[in-house]
């Protein structure tokens, strides 16, 4: 990881303490929309596997849940499906395709 990316992550994590209660309620409402049995709305199963692998590399399971256990891919799929416009969704999916192509 490059130093610049690490600093961005640290700054982002530090800013979480400044989120308003409205923002936290918003994130909670999104979390409650995720069902027990995952239903993908935007991702195909191969895309979901890529995002799951990438997110688990970023947030691995230790003595706490990792990204997979926290169901991060389902959250991202829900955000892309219900909260993102078509242009943003295309940017994300094109980037995902690029990562997949480069990793071959």
FENQUIUR-V181671 format. One record per pair of residues at least 12 apart in sequence whose ideal C-beta (glycine too) atoms are under 8 Angstrom apart, sorted by sequence separation. I is the first residue (numbers start at 0). J is the second residue. If there is no record, write none. Layout:
# FENQUIUR-V181671
i: [I/I]
j: [J/J]
This chain:
# FENQUIUR-V181671
i: [54/55/79/54/58/79/51/51/54/54/51/50/51/54/50/47/50/50/47/42/37/42/39/42/41/37/40/33/39/40/42/41/40/41/33/40/33/40/30/33/29/32/50/53/46/49/41/29/29/32/46/49/49/41/29/46/45]
j: [66/67/91/67/71/92/66/67/71/72/71/71/72/75/72/72/75/76/76/72/70/75/73/76/76/73/76/70/76/77/79/79/79/80/73/80/74/81/74/77/74/77/95/98/92/95/88/77/78/81/95/98/99/92/82/99/99]
